[in-house]
Amino acid sequence: MNTNSENQNRQESRPHNRLWAKKQAQRLIEGLCCEIRFFAKPENVTCHFLAAINQYKMNKLWIIIILTNSVSCDNKKTNSATIQQTEKQLTKAEFLVIETAILDKLKQHFEAHKIKPSVQINNTEGNQTDIQLANHKIKWFDKDDETKIKIDNDLFTLKDKVTLNNVSYGKDSVDFSNNWDEIKLFKHNNREYIGIRMSFAPCVGLGCSVDFFLIYDVKTKTKNFFGTFRTDRELELFNYGNDDKIDFVAKTHNGSANGSTPIEYIYELYSMDTNGQFKVQKDSSGLTYQIKHTFFPNDTTKTDKLTEHWITKIK
């Protein structure tokens, strides 16, 4: 079991290049904006801000940028409220009805195509490293410089692994994970697949909104990695088309939490080929299958909307 000291050493020893630091600063800025706009609790914002500085070892330039953006978030809140006084606003109840209807529609659709796991194990204590999953043995190794996983006789590292999908600011590094939350065994057409949901612990601020998924094909030992940010964190496989292929629905978060742009949750369909590799699915004209849920945090004159170009009709 890792101690807090070990986690701190791990954070300090891992490489922190400029791109990685920039992504963490961007995520922190959005988190601060979100807290200012929705919760308006300065003590929480300050706490997250100081914790992030300590965790990511930010330099003075990033601190100035974050403080500037935090102030601008609060200003945008005031300006937005002033503008909306002249427009027809919707009540919270009206927003809730529309949002709930969209979420229920998507939930029912995905539920109808979901493959149920035969075995599910949760890391309830947060420190399990040896897992027996039916006939498979899984071992988790978290060291200061990298995280490794061993599935049966296959030992591999998460270092230099990236997601197949765009998570928020493009593809993301899976090596951010240092802990597993959930493991599932799926069986489909006499073939077995192991799914592992991973995260960073202990998380701080927006790091708590990031999850990664490993989908492991037992037959070919192929590893596929996906990520999510601020979308639902369910570990699921699907069967669209009633064929021998399994499918995964990847999710992407676009937009800024301070409301300067609409926020989009984009769902994309991936199918596994005979070699165990997931490929994004497209129609006959080359257009990617997508579902897009758009909402407008700072504009009370606009409601959530759902647009779809999907492999099946969403009823």
N, C-alpha and C positions, 0 to 999 in steps of 0.2 A: 504493500500500500504506500502510495506517495504521500509525503508530508508536505506542509506548506512551503518549507524550506527547499525541498526538492523541486517543487513546481516553480518556485522563484528562480532557482538556479537554471532550470530548463529554459525559462523565458530569456534569461540573460545570455545563455550560451548559444541559443539558436541564431542563425544569421538574420540580421535585420537590414535588408537592402533598402534603397530609397523608394522603390516601387511599393514594397510591403509597408513601409512607414507611411507612405502617402495614402494607401488604402485604409489603414487604421485611423489616420487623421480624418479622412472623409467620413468614415463610419462614425467616429466620435462626434464630428460636427453635426451629422444628421440626428444622432441620439440626443445631443444637447438641445437641438432645435425642437425635437419632438417633445422633450420634457418641458421645455419652456412654454410651448404652444398648448399642450394638452393638460399638464399638471401644474405648471407655474410654481414649482417648489424649488427655490434657489438652493436650499441646503442639499437636495438630492443632486442637482446639477453640479454643484461644487464638489460633492463627494465623488461622483463619477469622473469629473474632470481631473481631480488630484490623483485618483486611482489610475487613470489612464496614463497620465504623465509618468507615474512611477513604473507602470507595467511596460510601456513602449519606449521609455527613455527618450522622450521627444526633446528636440532642441528648442532654442528660444524662438526661432522663426515659426515653427509649427504651433507653439503656444500662442503667439500673437495672432496667427491666422484663425485658430479655433476661437479665441476670445472675440475677435472681430466678427466672425460669423455668428457667434452666439448672440451678440448684441443686435446684429442685423436681423436675426430670426425674430427677436422680440419686437423690433420696429416693424417688420413685415406683418406681424399679428395686428398691430395697431392700425397700420395703413389699410390692411384688408378689411378690418371691421368698419372703418370709415367709408370705404367704397361700397360695401354691401348694404349700407343703410339706404341707398337709393335704388336697390334691386329687390325683387321679390324673393324672399328667403323661404326655404322649406323648414319644417319643424324637425326636431330630432326623431320624432316618431315616424315621420314620413321617410326619412333617411333609413331608419332601422328596418322598416317594412321592405324597402327595395333591396337593401343589402342582404337581409335574411333570405329573401326569395332567390337571389342569385346564388348564395352559398348553398342553400338547400338543393337547388337544381343541380349544381355541380357535384355535391355530395352523393345524391341519388344516382347520378350518371356513373360516377366512378365505382360506386358500390356494386352496380350491376355487372361490371366487368372485372372485378377484383378477384385475384387468385388467393384463396385462403391458405395461410401457412399451416404446415402440419405440426410444427413445434415453434414456440416463442419463449425466449428467455430475456428478462430484464435485469440490468445491473442495478438492483435496488440499493445496495450498499455503496456502490460507486468504486469498489476496489477489487472486483473479481478479475483475476488474470487467467484462470484455468476454467474453461467452459466445456462441458460435455453436451453436445447437440446431437441427440439421437446416436447414430453410429460415428459421428465426427467429433474430433477433438480440436479445440481452438485454444490457442494461447496468445495472450496479449503482453507485449514487451514495450514499456515506455521508459526510455532513457533520456538523459539530458540533451543529447544531440539528435535523436530521431525516435520514431515509433515504429515497431515491427509487429507483424501478425503472422502466426503460424496456423495454417489450416491443414490438419492431418500432417503430411510430410512436406508441405509447401510453405517455406519461410520467405517472407518478402517484407520490404520496407515501404513506408509511406513517403519517404523523402523523394522530392522531385516529382511526385505524382500530382496531377492536376485534374480538375473536373472535365467531363465531356461537355457539359452545358455551361452557359453563361449564368453565373450566380447573381451578381449585382453589378460589379464593375468589371465584367468580363469573366473569364475562367478563373477559378480560385485554386490555391494551393491546399491540397489535402493534408499536408504535413502540419497544418495548424491544429489538427486533432491530436489529443493526447489521452483520450478516454473513450470507451464505448458505452452506449446507453441501452441498446437493444439488438438482439440477434434473432433472426427467423430462418427457418428451413422451409423452402418451398419445393413441392414436387409437382411436375407437369409433364405428361407424356413420357413417363418412365425416365425422367431426367431430374436431377436435383440441383437446386440453387440455394446459396447461402447469402442472406442479406444482413449487413451490419450497419447500424446507425452510429455515427461518431460525432464527438464534439470536443470542446476545450474546457477543461475544469482545473481550478475554479474560474468561471467566466466573469468578465467585467463589462458592464455597459452593453454595447452592441454585439460584443462577442457572444453574448447569451442568445442571440438571434440567428446564429450560424450553425448549420448542421451539415454533415457529409454522409454519404451513403456508399457503401461498397456492395456491389452485386457480383458474387463469385460463382462462376460456372464450374461445378465439381468435375464434370467430364473433361473439360479442356484446361481447367485451372486458370481461365482467363479472368482478369480483374477489370471491372468497370466502376468508375467513380463519378458521382453526381454530388451537387451541393444545393442548399437552399438558404435564403436569407429573408427573414420576416414573413415567410409563407408557412403553411402547415408542414409539420415535421414527421408525417406518417411515412413509415417504411412499407411500401406496397409494390406489388407486381400485378400486371394486368394481362388479360387475354382478349385482344381485339381481333376479330376475324375468325375466331374459333379454329385456329390452326395450331401447328406444333410450336409456334414461336411464342416467347414471352415478351411482354411489353413493359416499359417503364415510362412514367409521365414525369418529365423534368420541369422544374419551376424556376422562373427568373423574376427578380425584383428590379423594376426600373422606376426611376423618379426620385425626387428629394423629399425627405420627411418634413421639411419646413414648408411644404405646400407651394413652392415656387413653380413647380411643374406637376402635372397629374401623375399619380402613382399607378403603375401597371403591374399586375401579376400575370405573367405569360406562361402558359402550359404548352409543352412540346412533347410529341410522341416519339419514343425510341423503341426499336425492335431488335432482338438479339438474332444474329445470323448463326449458321451452323458451326462457326468457329468460336462462338461464345462472345462475340463483340457486338455491342449495341451500336446501331446506326439510326440517325434521325430519319423519320419517315416523311415522304413527300407524295403528293398526288401525281397523276400522269403528266401534268404540265410542269412539274418541278417545284410546286409551291409547298412549303413546309406546313404540315398540320399544326395548327395553333388554336388555343383558346386564350382570349385576352380579357381580363377583368380590370376595368379602369375606374378609379375613383378620384375625387377632387377634395383633398383635406381642408383647404382654405376657401373653398367656393361653395357657399350654401345655396347657390342658385342652380347647381348641377348635381345630378344624382349618379350613382354607380351605373355603369353600362357593361354589357357582356357582348363581345363579338367573337365569332367562331368560324374557323375553317378546319373542320375535324373529320376524322375518318368515319364517324357515325353521327347520326343526328342526336343532338342533346335535347331531350324532351323536357 
